[in-house]
Amino acid sequence: MRKKRPLSTSHQLRLDCSPIGSLLLTANHDCLQEIRFEDDPPGTQPAVHCHCSLARQILDSAVEQLRDYFAGHRRQFQLPLRPAPSHFQQLVREQLVQIPWGTTASYGEIAVRMGQPSASRAVGAANGRNPLPIIVPCHRVIGANGQLVGFGGGLERKLTLLRLEGWTNPSRTGSLFPDE
C-alpha cells in the first residue's frame, strides 16, 4: 500500500528570469510560504520538483504573477499567503500591501497608520521578517529621511524594484496620507 504524502509538506520552485536575480518560491497545499533571493547563478542548483498538485498550482500562479509584475503589467498580487506569525506582524502586512505601487512610506508613517506612533522600530523589525518580499511590498518602506534603508535582498535589489515601479528619486516619498 502506498503512503500518502502529508499535506503540510513544502514544495519549491526556482524562478531564474527576474531583473533582481533568482528567486526561490516555497508553497504548501494551501498557500505561498516564502520567497527567497538566491545569489547563485541560474542553473547551479538542482531543479526542485513539486509532487503536490495544489502546491504546484500556487507556485505556478506566483511565478506568472511575478513575471507580470516584472514586465510592468501587475501592481497587486492575488495569492493565498502564509499567515503572519503574530498579530502585530499581520497589522504591518496589512499596511504594506496598502502602499501604492510606485510610492514609498516610512516606518514611522506605517506605525502612525496602525495607531501606534511610537512603534516605528517594531514596524521595521516586522518588515525585516517579511517572508514574502515583492508580494508583500516591504521594498516600498524607506527611512524617515527618505533614504533607502534595510532590505533582506540588499539595497540594489530594493532600488531595482522601486525603479521598476517608476520610483526615480530616493529623496521623494509617497505618503500614506496624501490629503494631509
C-alpha positions as CSV (number, residue, x, y, z in Angstrom):
1,M,0.0,0.0,0.0
2,R,1.3,3.4,-1.0
3,K,1.7,6.0,1.7
4,K,0.1,9.4,1.2
5,R,2.4,12.5,1.4
6,P,1.4,14.8,4.3
7,L,-0.4,17.9,3.1
8,S,1.9,20.2,5.1
9,T,4.9,19.3,3.1
10,S,6.5,22.4,1.4
11,H,7.4,22.4,-2.2
12,Q,9.8,24.8,-4.0
13,L,10.2,26.3,-7.4
14,R,13.0,28.5,-8.6
15,L,12.4,31.5,-10.8
16,D,15.6,32.4,-12.7
17,C,14.4,35.1,-15.1
18,S,13.9,38.1,-13.0
19,P,15.6,41.6,-13.0
20,I,16.7,41.0,-9.4
21,G,18.2,37.6,-9.8
22,S,16.9,34.1,-9.0
23,L,14.0,33.7,-6.6
24,L,13.2,30.5,-4.7
25,L,9.5,30.2,-4.0
26,T,8.1,27.9,-1.4
27,A,4.5,26.8,-1.1
28,N,2.4,24.1,0.6
29,H,-1.0,22.8,-0.4
30,D,-2.8,26.0,0.6
31,C,-0.5,29.0,0.5
32,L,2.7,30.7,-0.7
33,Q,5.0,30.5,2.3
34,E,8.2,32.2,1.3
35,I,10.2,33.9,-1.4
36,R,14.0,33.9,-1.0
37,F,16.6,35.8,-3.0
38,E,19.1,33.4,-4.4
39,D,22.7,34.6,-5.1
40,D,23.8,31.6,-7.0
41,P,23.9,31.9,-10.8
42,P,20.9,30.3,-12.6
43,G,21.2,26.5,-13.1
44,T,23.7,25.9,-10.3
45,Q,21.1,24.3,-8.0
46,P,19.2,21.2,-8.9
47,A,15.7,21.6,-10.3
48,V,13.2,21.3,-7.5
49,H,10.3,19.0,-8.0
50,C,6.8,19.6,-6.7
51,H,4.6,16.5,-6.2
52,C,1.6,18.2,-4.7
53,S,-0.7,19.5,-7.4
54,L,-2.2,22.2,-5.1
55,A,1.2,23.5,-4.2
56,R,2.2,23.4,-7.8
57,Q,-0.8,25.5,-8.8
58,I,0.1,28.1,-6.2
59,L,3.7,28.1,-7.3
60,D,2.8,28.4,-11.0
61,S,0.4,31.2,-10.2
62,A,3.0,33.0,-8.2
63,V,5.5,32.7,-11.0
64,E,3.0,34.0,-13.5
65,Q,2.1,37.0,-11.3
66,L,5.7,37.8,-10.6
67,R,6.6,37.7,-14.3
68,D,3.6,40.1,-14.9
69,Y,4.9,42.4,-12.2
70,F,8.4,42.4,-13.6
71,A,7.0,43.2,-17.0
72,G,5.1,46.2,-15.6
73,H,1.7,44.6,-16.1
74,R,0.8,43.8,-12.5
75,R,0.6,46.1,-9.5
76,Q,-1.1,43.8,-6.9
77,F,-0.9,40.1,-6.2
78,Q,-3.7,37.7,-5.6
79,L,-2.3,34.7,-4.0
80,P,-3.1,32.7,-0.8
81,L,-0.3,33.7,1.6
82,R,1.2,32.1,4.7
83,P,-0.4,33.7,7.7
84,A,1.7,36.2,9.6
85,P,3.2,34.7,12.8
86,S,1.9,37.4,15.1
87,H,-1.0,39.8,15.3
88,F,1.4,42.8,15.1
89,Q,3.1,41.3,12.0
90,Q,-0.3,40.8,10.4
91,L,-1.1,44.5,11.1
92,V,2.2,45.6,9.5
93,R,1.5,43.3,6.5
94,E,-1.9,44.9,6.0
95,Q,-0.3,48.3,5.9
96,L,2.5,47.2,3.5
97,V,0.0,45.9,0.9
98,Q,-1.8,49.3,1.0
99,I,1.3,51.2,0.0
100,P,0.5,52.1,-3.7
101,W,2.7,50.8,-6.5
102,G,5.5,53.2,-7.3
103,T,5.3,55.0,-3.9
104,T,7.0,54.7,-0.6
105,A,6.2,55.1,3.1
106,S,8.4,55.4,6.1
107,Y,8.4,53.0,9.1
108,G,7.0,55.9,11.2
109,E,4.2,56.6,8.7
110,I,3.2,52.9,8.9
111,A,3.3,53.0,12.7
112,V,1.0,56.1,12.8
113,R,-1.4,54.5,10.3
114,M,-1.6,51.5,12.7
115,G,-2.5,53.8,15.6
116,Q,0.9,53.1,17.3
117,P,3.0,56.1,16.5
118,S,5.9,55.1,18.8
119,A,6.2,51.6,17.1
120,S,8.4,52.6,14.1
121,R,11.2,50.3,15.3
122,A,8.8,47.4,15.8
123,V,7.4,48.1,12.3
124,G,11.0,47.9,11.0
125,A,11.6,44.6,12.8
126,A,8.3,43.1,11.5
127,N,9.1,44.4,8.0
128,G,12.6,42.8,8.2
129,R,11.0,39.4,8.9
130,N,8.6,39.5,5.9
131,P,8.9,36.1,4.3
132,L,7.1,37.2,1.1
133,P,9.1,40.2,-0.4
134,I,7.7,41.7,-3.5
135,I,4.3,40.1,-2.9
136,V,4.0,41.9,0.4
137,P,5.9,45.0,-0.8
138,C,8.4,45.6,2.0
139,H,10.7,47.2,-0.6
140,R,8.4,50.3,-0.5
141,V,9.4,51.1,3.0
142,I,12.1,53.7,3.5
143,G,13.8,55.7,6.3
144,A,12.2,58.8,7.8
145,N,14.8,60.9,5.9
146,G,13.7,59.5,2.5
147,Q,16.8,57.3,2.2
148,L,16.7,53.6,1.2
149,V,17.4,51.5,4.3
150,G,17.2,47.8,5.1
151,F,16.1,45.2,2.7
152,G,16.8,41.4,3.0
153,G,17.7,41.2,-0.7
154,G,20.1,44.1,-0.4
155,L,19.7,47.8,-1.3
156,E,20.5,47.3,-5.0
157,R,17.5,44.9,-5.4
158,K,15.3,47.3,-3.4
159,L,16.3,50.1,-5.7
160,T,15.7,47.9,-8.8
161,L,12.2,47.1,-7.6
162,L,11.4,50.7,-6.8
163,R,12.7,51.8,-10.2
164,L,10.7,49.1,-11.9
165,E,7.6,50.7,-10.3
166,G,8.7,54.1,-11.7
167,W,10.2,55.5,-8.5
168,T,13.2,57.5,-9.6
169,N,14.2,59.9,-6.8
170,P,15.4,58.5,-3.5
171,S,14.5,61.8,-1.7
172,R,10.9,61.7,-2.9
173,T,8.5,59.8,-0.7
174,G,4.9,58.9,-1.4
175,S,2.8,59.3,1.7
176,L,0.1,57.0,3.1
177,F,-1.6,60.3,4.0
178,P,-1.9,62.2,0.7
179,D,-4.6,64.5,1.9
180,E,-2.7,65.8,5.0
